[in-house]
């Protein structure tokens, strides 16, 4: 038995003792035992959680949820049921964290055991985040209206906050321990009525947004739900937390930069009234996708890429599977740059998940089929590495470990014998795809000007 499994094994004994006292019997077949050993080796988070909150695994076993591959579709419904009896912020925070804990144990277990595909894992994680944001916002909106009054526009129509998910969450590609990047906005200006004193809609929704962020990310004895980053909003941290749609439109028409178009490619409304969501998406699309072949964006994107590369070199991120040379960002840069250049004329490129984008680039003849296949395989491999890194401690990291035992553990969770077998594969991917995006894009641009 290797060191990591051995160090985690007492947590299994603790859970078994608790389960035996309550007549909870785990499966004893060889397949389950093998899967359990893989999970215990790959995730101290799961092992510790099962020891400290033993009902989590017991419920996953007795309900059969541990084996189910279709929970993403009813994640919101399950969370709604869990939140039915919540009456205050303390209860809301506790229920959200315990729900998240249970789902994360399930998702990490299935990922490490090989019971879930990469696509399923990303979809489950994104559905979990969507549900947490949606249900939390709905409850907090009701409480805020009770406290401050109803926000309405100048014609008296009630207003609701719209939440735009960016990055991995926007693309339904969330990883095991990711921040969620959000932009908050509301449709129209106005003020509240029915409260102790009127507030402008901007004041109301700024307060509501602050509440939402606090409930989701504040660490408690039960952990956190998701860390929230709102710095992608107009003017960053110096801008209003929740601007109106009109303010957003003015900013993106007059002041936004190319990197903000790049960031907006994956944007997806995850909370808000359907009509408002449609309105916001229609407002943003002309900013992201220009009607003409946008070759002018290529110089700005090359400058952005060069700036990123300099920062990677300055910080010494060679062992970072996301930001380092040949990492996840390199592959995303290829697809998203093609989207900015050609998405205005080619609607099929207006997809959010990068794997869909690469596939469509191949179908359209904008990338050679062999390049699409290679990039797809490299992306899937790097995302699996990323998940294995984060599964260990439920910690946001993209850096390959330095310690020999941790490197060997990582290799085994990826079905390699040891680090000596895995390291050449990582090096080959980095060498193959570092700067490949710039070369592929330049060839395409030069041929089609």
GIFEN-V394989 format. One record per pair of residues at least 24 apart in sequence whose C-alpha atoms are under 7 Angstrom apart, sorted by the first residue. I is the first residue (numbers start at 1). GAP is how many residues later the second one is. D is the distance in Angstrom with one decimal. If there is no record, write none. Layout:
I_GAP_D + I_GAP_D
This chain:
4_37_5.4 + 5_35_5.7 + 5_36_4.5 + 8_32_6.3 + 8_36_6.6 + 8_39_6.2 + 11_36_5.7 + 11_37_6.2 + 11_40_5.1 + 12_35_6.8 + 12_39_6.9 + 14_37_5.7 + 15_35_6.3 + 15_36_5.2 + 15_39_6.0 + 24_34_7.0 + 35_78_4.9 + 38_74_6.5 + 38_75_6.0 + 39_70_5.8 + 39_73_5.5 + 39_74_6.1 + 42_70_6.8 + 42_349_6.7 + 42_350_5.6 + 42_371_6.2 + 43_348_5.3 + 43_349_3.9 + 43_350_6.4 + 44_348_5.3 + 44_349_5.7 + 45_347_6.0 + 45_348_4.8 + 45_349_6.0 + 46_59_5.7 + 56_46_5.6 + 66_40_5.7 + 72_51_6.7 + 72_52_5.0 + 72_55_5.5 + 75_52_6.4 + 75_53_6.3 + 75_56_6.4 + 76_55_4.7 + 79_52_7.0 + 80_55_6.7 + 93_122_5.8 + 94_128_6.6 + 96_129_6.6 + 97_125_5.9 + 97_126_6.4 + 97_127_5.9 + 97_128_5.4 + 98_124_6.7 + 100_125_6.2 + 108_283_6.3 + 112_301_6.9 + 122_50_6.5 + 122_51_4.9 + 122_52_5.3 + 122_53_6.2 + 123_49_5.8 + 123_50_6.6 + 125_49_5.8 + 125_50_6.9 + 126_43_5.8 + 126_46_5.2 + 126_47_6.6 + 126_48_5.4 + 130_140_6.1 + 134_136_7.0 + 134_137_5.3 + 136_76_6.9 + 137_75_6.3 + 141_67_6.9 + 144_64_6.9 + 147_48_6.4 + 148_47_4.5 + 148_48_6.6 + 149_43_5.3 + 149_44_5.0 + 149_45_4.5 + 149_46_4.0 + 150_42_4.9 + 150_43_5.3 + 150_44_6.4 + 151_40_5.4 + 151_41_4.0 + 151_42_6.6 + 151_50_5.7 + 152_38_5.6 + 152_39_5.8 + 152_40_6.1 + 153_35_5.7 + 153_36_5.6 + 153_37_4.3 + 153_38_6.8 + 154_36_5.3 + 159_27_6.9 + 159_28_6.9 + 160_26_6.2 + 160_112_6.4 + 160_113_7.0 + 161_24_5.9 + 161_25_4.9 + 161_44_6.6 + 161_111_5.9 + 162_24_5.7 + 162_109_5.5 + 162_110_4.3 + 162_115_6.8 + 163_106_5.7 + 163_107_5.8 + 163_108_5.0 + 163_109_6.4 + 164_103_6.2 + 164_104_5.4 + 164_105_4.4 + 164_106_6.0 + 165_102_5.5 + 165_103_5.2 + 165_104_6.0 + 165_105_6.3 + 166_98_6.8 + 166_100_5.8 + 166_101_4.6 + 166_102_6.7 + 167_96_6.9 + 167_99_5.7 + 167_100_6.9 + 170_96_5.1 + 170_97_5.0 + 170_98_4.9 + 171_95_5.3 + 171_181_4.7 + 171_182_4.8 + 172_181_6.8 + 173_180_6.8 + 175_212_6.5 + 176_211_5.8 + 176_214_6.0 + 176_215_6.6 + 177_213_6.1 + 177_217_5.8 + 177_218_5.7 + 177_219_4.9 + 178_218_6.1 + 179_47_6.2 + 179_48_4.8 + 179_49_5.7 + 179_50_6.6 + 180_46_6.7 + 180_47_6.3 + 180_48_5.1 + 180_49_6.1 + 181_47_6.1 + 181_48_4.7 + 181_49_5.8 + 182_47_6.2 + 182_48_5.2 + 183_47_5.8 + 183_49_6.8 + 183_50_5.4 + 184_57_6.7 + 184_58_4.9 + 185_57_4.6 + 185_58_5.0 + 185_59_5.5 + 185_60_6.4 + 186_56_6.8 + 186_57_6.5 + 186_58_4.9 + 186_59_6.1 + 187_57_5.5 + 187_58_5.0 + 187_89_6.6 + 188_56_5.7 + 188_57_6.5 + 189_55_6.5 + 202_40_6.5 + 202_41_6.5 + 205_37_6.1 + 206_35_5.6 + 206_36_5.4 + 249_34_6.8 + 252_35_6.6 + 258_42_6.6 + 261_26_6.9 + 261_27_5.0 + 262_74_6.9 + 264_24_6.6 + 265_87_6.7 + 266_86_4.8 + 288_52_6.9 + 289_51_6.2 + 289_54_5.5 + 289_55_4.3 + 290_54_4.5 + 291_53_4.4 + 291_54_5.7 + 292_52_6.2 + 292_53_6.3 + 293_48_5.7 + 293_49_5.4 + 293_52_6.7 + 294_46_6.9 + 294_47_4.4 + 294_48_6.5 + 295_46_5.7 + 297_44_6.7 + 319_80_5.5 + 319_81_5.5 + 320_78_5.2 + 320_79_4.4 + 320_80_6.3 + 321_61_6.5 + 321_65_6.8 + 321_77_5.5 + 321_78_6.4 + 322_76_6.0 + 325_105_5.7 + 325_109_4.8 + 326_103_6.3 + 326_104_3.9 + 326_105_6.3 + 326_106_6.8 + 326_107_4.3 + 326_108_3.8 + 327_103_6.4 + 328_51_6.2 + 328_54_6.5 + 330_104_6.7 + 330_107_6.5 + 331_44_6.7 + 331_48_6.8 + 331_106_6.8 + 333_104_6.6 + 334_103_4.7 + 334_107_6.9 + 366_78_6.9 + 378_51_6.6 + 388_25_6.9
